Every structure is written in C-alpha cells, then in structure tokens.
Amino acid sequence: MNFYQPRKRKERVPIVPLIDILTILLIFFIVTRGVPKEEQLNNPPPEPRPVVKVTLPVVKEMETTEVVERRAVLAVTAEGVITLDNYELASPDLLTDALIVFRKGNPRRKLELAADRGATLAQLFLVLDALTAAQYDIKDVPARIRLPQPVDFVDPLQP
C-alpha cells in the first residue's frame, strides 16, 4: 500500500530582509567613513571668524529716578542675627511673631530677604518657615546674597 507522503520543502533563505540589512550597512559605512588625508591636505581648515567684543550694561550703570516699590529688608547675618527693617530681633524664635505684627502694621509693604553669604542653610530655612507661618508667599519675597568685598590679590612669590 502506498501512503501519502508530503514532499519535503526546501529550506529557503529570506533574501529580502538580508538585502535591507546590507543596504542599511552600506549607507552607514558611506556616511561614517573618514576623510582621506589627501583631501585634508588639499582643504585647509577655515579661517576663524573675528571675535566681536560686547560690553553688556550692568545694573549699576542703569540710572533711574523713580523707585518702583520700597521693600522692607529681612536680613540674616553669618552669626545668625536677624533684623527686620533695621530692627534687630532678640531671638530668632521671635521672627514669626515679628513678621505677623509687621504684616498687620504694614499690610501693603513687601519684604526682601538679604542673607549674608556665611549664613547657614538652617538659618535660611528658619526664616523661610517663619515667612510661611506669617502667611507670606515665598515667591513674593526676593532673596539677595551679600557677597564679601573683593580683596586685592597679593602674590606671595613676588618680592
């Protein structure tokens, strides 16, 4: 008896994906090839463009006669002394109460934080917590850091 036997199919190599991959590799190698040394010698590098010196204005140079708004200064020194509008607080713990009283006395006056560069992070967080407790929006209280005065450089190697 002769039973049906399916024909064995020949295994085929998928040629279309191989052509795609080879094309991508060819494009990659063409694009990333280095410039031959002969071309580098024939084409010298371009001349550098001239540098344009620009002097930008500084805030000190912009004069104005009108004051937009006067802010009360909340200052923190490197030693931890806190002053509010030139009045020194006896203790940093009294800052929240002083800010509440200041806000009631001057409802439209805004604050400005002036911190010494030597002030610690803990001191600044104490001030920010007090501002939040006194219902000041921290975004409305700009901060400026007082930098130390410049010191003339003395070269120890020069006589």
C-alpha positions in Angstrom: 0.0 0.0 0.0 1.2 3.4 -0.9 0.5 6.1 1.8 0.5 9.8 1.1 3.9 11.3 2.0 4.1 15.1 1.9 7.0 16.4 -0.1 9.8 17.9 1.9 10.1 21.6 1.4 13.4 23.0 0.7 14.6 25.5 3.3 14.8 28.9 1.8 17.0 31.8 3.0 14.9 35.0 3.3 16.7 37.2 0.8 14.6 40.4 1.1 15.5 41.1 4.7 19.1 40.5 4.0 19.1 43.0 1.2 17.5 45.6 3.5 20.2 45.0 6.2 23.0 45.1 3.7 21.6 48.4 2.3 21.5 49.9 5.8 25.1 48.8 6.5 26.3 50.2 3.2 24.7 53.6 3.9 26.2 53.6 7.4 29.7 52.9 6.2 29.5 55.5 3.5 28.2 58.2 5.9 30.7 57.4 8.7 33.8 57.0 6.6 36.7 59.2 7.5 38.0 61.9 5.2 41.2 60.7 3.4 44.4 62.5 4.3 44.8 63.7 0.7 41.5 65.6 1.0 42.5 67.1 4.4 45.8 68.4 2.9 44.0 70.0 -0.1 41.3 71.7 2.0 42.9 73.6 4.9 40.7 74.4 7.9 38.6 77.6 7.5 39.9 80.8 9.0 38.5 81.6 12.4 35.8 84.3 12.5 36.7 87.6 14.1 35.6 87.9 17.7 33.2 90.7 18.4 33.6 92.1 21.9 30.3 93.1 23.5 30.1 95.1 26.7 26.8 94.4 28.4 25.3 97.0 30.7 25.3 96.4 34.4 22.6 97.3 36.8 24.8 100.0 38.4 25.1 101.7 35.0 21.3 102.0 34.5 20.2 105.1 36.3 16.6 105.7 37.3 15.0 108.5 39.3 11.8 106.7 40.3 11.5 104.0 42.9 9.0 101.4 41.9 8.4 100.0 45.4 10.2 100.1 48.7 10.6 96.8 50.3 11.3 96.1 53.9 14.6 94.2 54.4 14.7 91.0 56.3 18.4 90.4 56.9 20.3 87.3 58.1 23.9 87.6 59.1 26.5 84.9 59.2 26.4 85.0 63.0 22.6 84.3 62.9 21.5 87.8 63.8 18.1 88.6 62.2 17.0 92.1 61.5 13.6 93.2 60.2 13.5 96.6 58.6 16.6 97.7 60.6 15.3 96.4 63.9 17.3 93.6 65.4 15.4 90.7 66.9 16.4 89.5 70.3 15.9 85.8 69.3 15.4 84.0 66.0 12.4 82.3 67.7 10.5 85.6 67.7 10.7 86.0 63.9 7.3 84.5 63.2 5.6 86.8 65.7 7.6 89.8 64.5 6.5 89.1 60.9 2.8 88.7 61.9 3.0 92.1 63.7 4.8 93.7 60.8 2.2 92.4 58.3 -0.6 93.8 60.4 1.1 97.2 60.7 2.1 97.4 57.1 -0.3 95.3 55.0 0.8 96.5 51.6 4.6 96.6 52.2 6.5 93.7 50.7 9.6 92.0 52.1 13.1 91.3 50.6 15.4 88.7 52.1 19.0 89.8 52.4 21.2 86.9 53.5 24.9 87.0 54.2 26.9 84.5 52.3 28.1 82.9 55.5 24.5 82.3 56.7 23.8 78.6 57.2 21.2 76.6 55.5 19.4 76.0 58.8 19.2 79.8 59.4 17.7 80.3 55.9 15.1 77.5 56.5 14.2 79.1 59.8 13.5 82.3 58.0 11.5 80.6 55.2 9.4 78.7 57.8 8.7 81.9 59.7 7.6 83.6 56.4 5.3 80.7 55.6 3.8 80.8 59.2 3.2 84.5 58.8 1.3 83.9 55.6 3.9 85.5 53.2 4.1 83.9 49.8 7.8 82.9 49.5 7.6 83.6 45.7 6.9 87.3 46.5 10.0 87.6 48.8 13.1 88.0 46.5 16.4 87.0 48.1 19.7 88.5 47.5 23.0 87.3 48.8 25.5 89.8 50.0 28.9 88.8 48.7 32.1 89.7 50.6 34.0 92.7 49.5 36.8 91.9 46.9 40.2 91.6 48.4 43.3 92.6 46.4 45.4 89.7 45.4 48.9 89.6 46.8 51.3 87.2 45.2 53.4 85.6 47.9 56.1 84.7 45.4 56.7 88.2 44.3 59.1 90.3 46.4 
